[in-house]
């Protein structure tokens, strides 16, 4: 995480996504809690940037906006009490974070006039 903001850096985000999506049995619940917190911090930053890109792009498709709405819902769900539900939630957050990172990278030059 960066010292000034507490936000995970790009490398930490990629490692967290990779670790969250790895096949196999779920990690212990406390580890899932840490993964969820890291992913939620990353999603918060990326969500704002991607949302701005979609507002800037007048011809953005409805699927992207629908995905952003889905991510907003997914971030409010929480882990649940069981290990399996927590593992599934972390994996869903990791996929959402991965999509946001891809959209952010793809749209980094898409917004004209410095509106990013």
Phi, psi and omega in degrees: 000148177285142186294323186287323188247343185077006180272137179296144177281172184301317180296315180297322178297312181297319178294321179295317177299311181301314181294320181293329184263002182293145179287162177118185181291156181291150174288171178301152183306314179301327177291323177296325178297316179295317178299317180299314181299316180297315180295320180296322177296316180295317180298320180302314179293311183293322181302313180300316181294315182291322178300318177297319178299318180292327176290327181286326183273106184291339182253020180300139182284158181292337180295321178296317179295320178296320179295320177298319178296320178297318179295320178301318177295312185301325181287345180264356187286317184087171185282330188086178186265335183268157180295318182293315180295322178296318179296316178296321179294317179297319178296321178295317178297322179296318177295320178295317179297319178298316179297315179299318179298318178295317178296319180297316179294316181294327183263006184300333179249006185278338185268122182267147176086015177068028182276006180287000000 
